[in-house]
Amino acid sequence: MLSRMKSLTLINSVESDLISCKDRGLAYGDGLFETIKILKGNPCLLAYHQERLRQGLNRLGFSQQAITTVEAHLTASIEAAIQFAINLDSACCVMKWIVTRGEGVRGYNSSGADHPTVIVSVAPYVTDLAKQKQGVRVFDCNTPLARNPFLSGLKHLNRLEQVLARSEWDGEEYAEGLMLDTAGNLIEGTMSNLFWVNAGVVYTPDLSQSGIEGTLRRFIIQSLSETGQTVQIVTLGINALKEADEVFVCNSLIGVWPVVQFLDCHWDVGSITLDIQKRLDEAEV
Ligand SMILES: Cc1ncc(COP(=O)(O)O)c(C=O)c1O
């Protein structure tokens, strides 16, 4: 029965599509999410996703009891989601976790809201191999990212900046858009992290004030450092890209997309970008 359906959603470990209209995730974006690739039944970078979620729950002040509840629901639901993914005739699936603080009592005050909502869904995912191979053009977004060290790095549910930025362009010409913070520093794509290469050195923006600390970004930094190549984490404006030899964006679902055009800059798919794609393929993350 389950294997004939194309997607599965579990809420607090029970198959369902319904949450309360009093849920604080809906009312205030009071929660976090993760999007995980499942490749041939293997959830990629699972430990990184679990760690980022746990850090986020702590940062948002979820109680230890609530965190224990979240982890118990996740453990049960992930197992069911993986089994569902294996039964689908799709080598690649996407699993999404949404964790909210649950139903609120009244107003912003979160005291008493200690029964989190844990939503786990899984559906087939088609990898865009053409974009990975040929690269993408990237739009120059106007919408800025606010600077806030209390929220930076987290994959929290307040994503209005990305929604506004993504509405700045339509159609197929651009696959991604680049976002700066309110001080004009390069931060990331609307749904991805940003890297560039200049004279053999790999750079990525500092995310201590804005942006999401991507799991794939972490994998890339770690993987390069294991072979003695340190990624430089920098606070720089758009001119840094104009001087770059290679540029790419990445996230846990799309993998690594070489950037071939941004504003009046054009790049070929570079050798370091290709090397990072290869490392990723080999690690199957
Ligand atoms: C705004 C933003 N930045 C970065 C990322 C990359 O995160 P990850 O590598 O964990 O997918 C995402 C992923 O959706 C994102 O939406």
The ligand as a MOL file (V3000), in Angstrom:
LIG
                    3D

  0  0  0     0  0            999 V3000
M  V30 BEGIN CTAB
M  V30 COUNTS 16 16 0 0 0
M  V30 BEGIN ATOM
M  V30 1 C 19.4410 29.9280 1.9950 0
M  V30 2 C 20.1970 28.6320 1.9750 0
M  V30 3 N 21.5270 28.6440 2.1920 0
M  V30 4 C 22.2480 27.5120 2.1860 0
M  V30 5 C 21.6480 26.2770 1.9520 0
M  V30 6 C 22.4980 25.0310 1.9210 0
M  V30 7 O 22.2340 24.1460 2.9750 0
M  V30 8 P 22.5230 22.5740 2.8340 0
M  V30 9 O 23.8850 22.4130 2.2270 0
M  V30 10 O 22.4460 22.0450 4.2110 0
M  V30 11 O 21.4620 22.0230 1.9350 0
M  V30 12 C 20.2700 26.2250 1.7440 0
M  V30 13 C 19.5970 24.9470 1.5250 0
M  V30 14 O 18.4140 24.8500 1.3180 0
M  V30 15 C 19.5180 27.4240 1.7570 0
M  V30 16 O 18.1850 27.4270 1.5510 0
M  V30 END ATOM
M  V30 BEGIN BOND
M  V30 1 1 1 2
M  V30 2 1 2 3
M  V30 3 2 2 15
M  V30 4 2 3 4
M  V30 5 1 4 5
M  V30 6 1 5 6
M  V30 7 2 5 12
M  V30 8 1 6 7
M  V30 9 1 7 8
M  V30 10 2 8 9
M  V30 11 1 8 10
M  V30 12 1 8 11
M  V30 13 1 12 13
M  V30 14 1 12 15
M  V30 15 2 13 14
M  V30 16 1 15 16
M  V30 END BOND
M  V30 END CTAB
M  END
